[in-house]
Amino acid sequence: MIGFKVQQHRGCYYPFDGTGGVLAHALYPPNGQLHFDDDEKWTYKDAEKIRREYTDLLYVAIHEIGHALGVDHLENKNSIMYFSYKEPIDVRGRYIEPTLHQVDIAAIQKIYGKRERAPAPALPTRRPANDEIEIGAADPVNHNGNDRPTDETPKSTSCPVKIDAIVADGSSTLIFDGNTLFILNDQRRVVKQHSINEIFSNPPQQLEAAVLDHRTRKLIFFERGGTLHAYFHSNFFNRYLSAYKRRFDQYHHLTGAISFKSGAILLLDKNYKYATYDSRLGNSSEFKPIDFQNFPRNVRVSFKLDSKVKLWEMID
């Protein structure tokens, strides 16, 4: 089944979240459903639109078909099954036709075997006038015993040591430790570990805080020195928003950023002050002293998890 869906869609346990978030999802064999978020701005092999932050349907479709055939994410950055979405345009802004890397071919052949001989040429045919491509909901398939989406395969990893920022997003938690990104599952266990440069293009060199704006699905990085970076974030892709990069005029040495469902973003700094930040306008209120009883004095990281604000305190 291939379908373009929006929000909570019939026959599927995994709702879409509107423009800029999850682009698509697929389920493993035997059913191999593919759903694409119809709220996204899709285009087909159009370099000009891709430069204007449209998403290439062909690239995403090949990636998701790989999952529907049973292929997991691959570690090779040139793979179509790599963890992170890469816009298929070159440095001159021309479209690059998506191709299968050798590791992609090896992965699919490991499941289905190699083709023993070339197929016979197909005779040209005409589609009957009443032939239709079935687009619609299907019964969910329990593909790996726990009925989770395709992009959550646990891996053996180490643990973070020095934490720069923490972002909680539903059942996943992102922990930034220097140049390393740790991804935790809903049981707070590390299931994936990547270099930040592998997952995010143009990442900050010295990250002080990170926050996910749930209204826009923008993942915002606050870099030491006052520069902001933003990405459209999902479990599958992180698209860099070059137009969002800007200076943070009200810069303070941040210890954390906390996002609330109302859209408010709370910033905390090392001088025990706070401010609210508007990701759409790109500015903040004036920083004011924190007037909370028993507020810890050595906060290293602050974030929101399970509807509660968490403060990570350094102990000398």
C-alpha positions as CSV (number, residue, x, y, z in Angstrom):
1,M,0.0,0.0,0.0
2,I,1.3,3.5,-0.9
3,G,-0.6,6.5,0.4
4,F,-0.3,10.2,1.0
5,K,-1.8,10.8,4.5
6,V,-2.2,13.6,7.0
7,Q,-2.1,13.6,10.8
8,Q,-3.7,10.6,12.4
9,H,-4.6,8.3,9.5
10,R,-6.9,5.2,9.4
11,G,-5.2,1.8,9.8
12,C,-1.9,3.2,11.0
13,Y,-0.6,3.7,14.6
14,Y,1.9,6.4,13.6
15,P,0.4,9.9,13.0
16,F,2.1,12.5,10.9
17,D,2.7,15.9,12.4
18,G,2.2,18.5,9.6
19,T,4.7,20.5,7.6
20,G,8.3,20.1,8.4
21,G,8.4,17.1,10.7
22,V,8.2,13.4,9.8
23,L,8.3,13.1,6.0
24,A,7.3,9.5,5.5
25,H,7.3,6.1,7.2
26,A,7.3,2.5,6.1
27,L,6.8,-0.9,7.6
28,Y,8.8,-4.0,7.1
29,P,7.7,-7.0,5.1
30,P,5.4,-8.8,4.6
31,N,3.0,-5.9,4.1
32,G,5.5,-3.2,3.4
33,Q,3.2,-0.1,3.7
34,L,4.6,3.3,2.6
35,H,2.9,6.5,3.8
36,F,4.0,10.0,2.8
37,D,2.9,13.1,4.7
38,D,0.6,15.0,2.4
39,D,1.2,18.2,4.4
40,E,4.8,18.4,3.2
41,K,6.0,20.4,0.2
42,W,6.9,17.7,-2.3
43,T,8.6,18.0,-5.6
44,Y,10.0,15.6,-8.2
45,K,13.5,16.1,-9.4
46,D,13.2,19.9,-9.4
47,A,16.5,21.4,-8.2
48,E,15.0,25.0,-8.0
49,K,12.2,23.9,-5.6
50,I,14.6,21.7,-3.5
51,R,16.7,24.8,-3.0
52,R,13.5,26.5,-1.7
53,E,13.1,23.7,0.9
54,Y,10.8,21.4,-1.0
55,T,11.5,17.7,-0.4
56,D,12.4,15.4,-3.3
57,L,9.8,12.6,-3.5
58,L,12.0,10.3,-5.5
59,Y,14.9,10.3,-2.9
60,V,12.5,9.8,0.0
61,A,10.5,7.1,-1.8
62,I,13.7,5.1,-2.6
63,H,14.7,5.3,1.0
64,E,11.3,4.2,2.3
65,I,11.0,1.4,-0.3
66,G,14.3,0.1,1.1
67,H,12.7,-0.1,4.5
68,A,9.6,-1.7,3.1
69,L,11.8,-4.4,1.6
70,G,13.5,-5.1,4.9
71,V,16.6,-2.9,4.7
72,D,17.7,-1.0,7.9
73,H,19.7,2.2,8.0
74,L,23.2,1.9,6.8
75,E,26.3,3.6,8.2
76,N,27.8,4.6,4.9
77,K,27.1,8.3,4.2
78,N,26.9,7.7,0.5
79,S,24.1,5.1,1.0
80,I,20.5,5.9,0.0
81,M,19.7,4.1,3.3
82,Y,21.8,6.5,5.4
83,F,20.2,7.8,8.6
84,S,20.1,11.5,7.4
85,Y,18.3,13.0,4.4
86,K,20.7,14.8,2.0
87,E,19.2,17.2,-0.6
88,P,20.0,15.7,-4.0
89,I,21.6,18.8,-5.5
90,D,25.3,19.5,-6.2
91,V,27.4,22.6,-5.3
92,R,26.2,24.3,-8.5
93,G,22.5,23.7,-7.6
94,R,21.9,21.0,-10.2
95,Y,19.8,17.9,-9.4
96,I,21.6,14.7,-8.7
97,E,19.8,11.5,-9.7
98,P,19.6,9.2,-6.6
99,T,21.5,6.0,-7.1
100,L,22.1,2.8,-5.1
101,H,25.5,2.6,-3.5
102,Q,27.3,-0.8,-3.4
103,V,26.4,-1.1,0.3
104,D,22.7,-0.7,-0.6
105,I,22.9,-3.4,-3.2
106,A,24.7,-5.7,-0.8
107,A,22.1,-5.1,1.8
108,I,19.2,-6.0,-0.4
109,Q,21.1,-9.0,-1.9
110,K,21.7,-10.3,1.6
111,I,17.9,-10.5,2.1
112,Y,16.8,-11.7,-1.4
113,G,20.0,-13.0,-3.0
114,K,21.8,-12.0,-6.2
115,R,20.1,-11.9,-9.5
116,E,21.4,-15.0,-11.4
117,R,20.8,-13.7,-14.9
118,A,19.5,-10.6,-16.6
119,P,15.7,-10.4,-17.0
120,A,14.2,-10.8,-20.5
121,P,13.2,-7.5,-22.1
122,A,9.6,-6.6,-21.3
123,L,7.1,-6.1,-24.1
124,P,5.5,-2.7,-24.3
125,T,2.0,-2.7,-22.8
126,R,-0.8,-0.3,-22.3
127,R,-2.5,0.2,-19.0
128,P,-6.2,-0.7,-19.1
129,A,-8.5,2.3,-18.8
130,N,-9.9,1.1,-15.5
131,D,-6.5,0.1,-13.9
132,E,-6.0,2.0,-10.6
133,I,-3.1,2.3,-8.2
134,E,-4.5,1.5,-4.8
135,I,-3.9,4.4,-2.4
136,G,-5.4,4.0,1.0
137,A,-5.1,2.7,4.6
138,A,-4.1,-0.8,5.4
139,D,-4.0,-2.9,8.5
140,P,-0.8,-2.2,10.5
141,V,1.8,-5.0,10.4
142,N,3.8,-6.2,13.4
143,H,7.2,-6.3,11.6
144,N,9.6,-6.8,14.4
145,G,7.7,-8.1,17.4
146,N,6.9,-4.7,19.0
147,D,5.0,-2.9,16.2
148,R,7.4,0.1,16.0
149,P,8.3,2.1,12.9
150,T,11.2,1.0,10.7
151,D,13.8,3.5,11.8
152,E,14.4,2.3,15.3
153,T,16.8,-0.5,15.3
154,P,18.8,-0.8,18.6
155,K,22.5,-0.8,18.4
156,S,25.3,-1.5,20.9
157,T,26.7,1.9,22.0
158,S,28.7,3.6,24.8
159,C,27.3,6.2,27.1
160,P,27.6,10.1,27.1
161,V,30.2,11.5,29.5
162,K,30.0,15.3,29.1
163,I,26.5,16.5,28.2
164,D,26.1,19.8,26.3
165,A,22.4,19.6,25.6
166,I,19.4,17.2,25.8
167,V,16.3,17.2,23.6
168,A,13.3,15.0,24.3
169,D,11.0,14.2,21.3
170,G,8.2,11.8,22.1
171,S,9.7,8.3,22.6
172,S,13.2,9.4,21.6
173,T,15.7,11.5,23.5
174,L,18.7,13.2,21.9
175,I,21.9,13.8,24.0
176,F,24.7,15.9,22.6
177,D,28.1,15.2,24.0
178,G,30.8,17.2,22.2
179,N,30.8,16.0,18.6
180,T,28.7,12.9,19.5
181,L,25.0,12.4,19.4
182,F,23.4,9.7,21.5
183,I,19.8,8.6,20.8
184,L,17.8,7.0,23.6
185,N,14.6,5.0,23.3
186,D,11.5,5.3,25.4
187,Q,13.2,3.1,28.1
188,R,16.0,5.7,28.3
189,R,18.6,3.3,26.8
190,V,21.1,4.3,24.2
191,V,20.2,2.7,20.9
192,K,22.2,4.7,18.5
193,Q,25.4,6.8,18.5
194,H,26.6,9.1,15.7
195,S,29.0,11.9,15.0
196,I,26.9,15.1,15.0
197,N,28.5,16.0,11.6
198,E,27.0,12.8,10.1
199,I,23.4,13.7,11.2
200,F,23.4,17.5,11.0
201,S,25.0,19.6,8.2
202,N,26.7,22.8,9.3
203,P,26.4,22.0,13.0
204,P,27.5,24.4,15.7
205,Q,31.1,24.0,16.9
206,Q,30.4,24.7,20.5
207,L,26.9,23.8,21.5
208,E,25.4,25.5,24.6
209,A,21.7,24.6,24.4
210,A,19.2,22.9,22.0
211,V,15.5,22.9,21.9
212,L,12.7,21.4,19.7
213,D,9.9,23.8,18.8
214,H,6.9,21.3,18.6
215,R,4.8,23.8,16.6
216,T,7.2,24.0,13.7
217,R,9.4,20.9,14.2
218,K,12.4,23.3,14.2
219,L,15.3,21.9,16.2
220,I,17.2,25.0,17.3
221,F,20.9,25.0,18.3
222,F,22.3,27.9,20.4
223,E,26.0,28.1,19.8
224,R,28.6,29.7,22.1
225,G,29.1,33.3,20.9
226,G,25.5,33.9,20.0
227,T,24.8,32.1,16.7
228,L,21.6,30.2,16.1
229,H,21.2,27.2,13.8
230,A,17.9,25.5,12.9
231,Y,16.8,22.2,11.3
232,F,13.5,20.7,10.3
233,H,13.7,17.6,12.5
234,S,12.1,14.2,12.3
235,N,13.1,10.6,13.2
236,F,14.3,10.1,9.7
237,F,15.7,13.4,8.4
238,N,17.3,16.7,9.7
239,R,17.2,19.4,7.1
240,Y,19.4,22.5,7.7
241,L,17.5,25.8,7.4
242,S,20.3,28.1,6.1
243,A,17.9,31.1,6.1
244,Y,17.4,30.7,9.9
245,K,21.1,31.1,10.8
246,R,21.4,34.3,12.8
247,R,23.0,36.2,15.6
248,F,21.3,36.0,19.0
249,D,21.5,39.7,20.1
250,Q,20.3,39.0,23.6
251,Y,23.1,36.4,24.1
252,H,23.9,35.1,27.5
253,H,25.9,32.0,28.4
254,L,23.0,29.5,28.2
255,T,22.7,26.4,30.3
256,G,19.5,25.2,28.7
257,A,16.4,25.7,26.7
258,I,12.9,24.3,27.4
259,S,10.0,24.1,25.0
260,F,6.4,24.0,26.0
261,K,3.3,22.8,24.1
262,S,2.0,26.4,24.1
263,G,4.9,27.3,21.9
264,A,6.8,29.2,24.6
265,I,10.6,28.5,24.8
266,L,12.3,29.2,28.1
267,L,16.0,30.0,28.1
268,L,18.2,29.7,31.2
269,D,21.7,31.2,31.6
270,K,24.6,30.6,33.9
271,N,23.9,33.8,35.8
272,Y,20.6,32.3,37.1
273,K,18.5,34.4,34.8
274,Y,15.7,33.4,32.4
275,A,14.0,34.7,29.2
276,T,11.4,33.6,26.8
277,Y,12.3,33.0,23.1
278,D,10.1,33.2,20.0
279,S,11.5,30.9,17.3
280,R,9.2,32.5,14.6
281,L,10.4,36.1,15.3
282,G,13.9,35.0,16.3
283,N,14.1,37.2,19.4
284,S,13.8,36.9,23.2
285,S,12.5,38.8,26.1
286,E,14.8,40.5,28.5
287,F,16.7,38.2,30.8
288,K,15.4,38.4,34.4
289,P,16.6,36.9,37.7
290,I,15.2,33.4,38.5
291,D,13.1,33.7,41.6
292,F,12.4,30.0,42.4
293,Q,13.0,28.7,45.9
294,N,15.8,26.1,46.2
295,F,16.8,26.6,42.5
296,P,20.1,24.7,42.0
297,R,23.2,27.0,41.5
298,N,25.3,24.8,39.2
299,V,22.9,23.9,36.4
300,R,24.7,22.3,33.5
301,V,21.8,21.3,31.3
302,S,18.0,21.9,31.5
303,F,15.3,20.2,29.4
304,K,11.7,19.0,29.5
305,L,10.8,15.3,29.7
306,D,7.5,13.6,30.5
307,S,5.8,17.0,31.1
308,K,8.4,17.8,33.8
309,V,11.3,20.3,33.7
310,K,14.6,18.5,34.4
311,L,17.8,20.2,35.6
312,W,21.1,18.6,35.3
313,E,23.3,20.0,38.1
314,M,27.1,19.9,38.3
315,I,28.5,18.7,41.7
316,D,31.9,20.0,42.5
